[in-house]
Amino acid sequence: MWQVYLKELLELSRDRKTLMFVILLPVLIFPVIFGLLGLVAANVTASAQAEEHKYVIINADKAPAFAGQLFYHKNFKQVSTELTEPEALRQAIRDGQFDLAVIIPADFAAGSTELAQSQWTVIYNTAPVLDLIGNYLKDLVKDYSRQLQLARLESVGVTGKQVDAILEPVQINKVSSAENRENLGEKLGGWIAYLLVPLCFMGCSYPAIDIGAGEKERGTLETLLICPISRSSLVLGKFLTVLTTGLATALITVLSFGGWGYLIGSLAGVDVVAKAMSALGFADLMLILAMLIPLTMIFASALLSLSIYARSFKEAQNYIGPMSILVFVPLALAMLPGVELNWKTALIPMTNISLCIKELVKGTIDMGILTLVIASTVVLAGVLIAFCVSWFQREKVLFR
Amino acid sequence: MIEIRQLAKAFALEKGQKLSEAELQDVRYTGRSFCSVRDVSFNCENGQVIGLLGPNGAGKTTTLRMLSTALKPDAGAILMDGKDVLRDPLLARRRIGFLSSSTGLYGRLTAFENVAYFARLHGMTEAALRQRIDELFTLLDMHSFASRRAELMSSGMKQKTAIARAVVHSPALVVLDEPTTGLDIMTTQTVLDFIRSLKMAGTPVIFSTHHLDEVSSLCDRVVVINQGISAFNGSLAAFRQLSADGDLRQAFMSVIKQESV
């Protein structure tokens, strides 16, 4: 078995595709892609925030203070227009003449003592996800409204702390019972599993194809079958190889992301990584990695069974391709709001591991359920390994 | 001594598998299965070379695969020096060297590593395998490409490596399935010389081939398999006598026609 294992590892280590999947992808390509994405996103946001929006204001003389605030806002530039009707203004915005129209009602009077709410209309393109114009306006209107509130209250003799007592009679002071770590875990925990589990699968898939179907395609399987070692040893040697590459991919990715995060964090003076790492204990980290072992065993045995059944490399890829999409289903289930780790979800393969990782990061894991998750995953892995071994004994599979 | 008695092997057909005209004519297709080998018997003494002849699809490869224990026969027996191979396939595998027609090598391993891997799987120690590989590489003139990866070798180099791999554990019986198919003249000669050297060393060799000149120059006995049955099993001289002028092609055709009647 160990001879098979060592030989498969030696051969895989000389394969560019495997090296790319196991080492290059997590160490270099993933961080570069994510880094570039972050850079592009930051640039897009920065340039959007620096953008100047042309606006028109109808009946500006009715609210000169507001008109002044708008005029001096760094992201707005006033232009003039003859239009006054909302529909005409909307069409002008669609035609690109300007970006925003603020319509102040003709009957609005800032200094009026009559207590009535005024309805203003703003017209702009609300489609972009980053609603910058909306945000700027919200702040401006809030400031302007506060000014009006203060003026109106002052006119009836309300000043100082009384203003707050009227405008905001109750203020809520939120104190979280959750540790910082729990918050961090809830937000990051699910994503950690979402990243690690598919990586384990990916790390297993190419080597499984190569040492299963690839062996058939190269014509080396028959010679291997007539060597004086049992087929169980043969398949276990191959299984261990696939398991190793799957775990190596996950481990290398974690180390790579940790390393890159630390580097970027220390260069940029951000201590998010340090905080995240200090929240997680060494034992928790080891438990997370330990959880991946039985899970990767499931992947390795299932993928090897499929691969050895296939007649060729291409046929194996056809089977394994759709499987890689299926992997995301139980992971997505674990990300759904309200889905929590309990005695039932502990029995759903992959979902249970994902939920467990989340709980481990949060620091709120129930050791009883953790044991059940590990036990159920190990049992499933054992069944699949037994199936893989028996699959390897069948002439119908080996000589298709 | 190797004795093969009434071997039979059938393969289940896949559901809905459609048969061609030629397959429908073949008596071996029965309902849901294909009886590749129905009744094959022959024997081989130490130092003898047996040539296995037969048309394509006659059952030669299946017979050799059963002999090498890659496939398990449905019926019959294979005895090596009186011991039942089917009862103890691991023991038989230690004593048989097999080179299949579709033999491949591990492309990313060198010639040495390919051979050494199988030597280790046969339980050879590092010192023993190094000595044996050195002997074989000298015999097959392989030292010049011992460190070259298989994916970078010519077909001749690959075949030499495959042969070295098949016999690295010094087997008591060597089984070769069409070892010269697709090879150039030089490499074919190397293979034939190697079979001759095995014969000189007293190692029995069973090989399937379509080349009658190889049979003529190397074989002591001939077995003709047709439609899964050993239609002829006898000495080379007896085989020649099947033809009026001693022509092996005519002899072969007479066996096939006789069987088809």
Interface residues (C-beta under 8 A of the other chain):
Chain A: Q3 V4 K7 L10 E11 R14 D15 R218 G219 T220 E222 T223 L224 L225 I226 C227 P228 I229 S230 E395 K396 F399
Chain B: A12 R65 S68 T69 A70 L71 K72 L90 L91 R93 R94 I96 F98 L99 S100 S102 T103 G104 L105 Y106 G107 R108 L109 E113 Y117 F118 R120 L121 H122 G123 R149 R165 A166
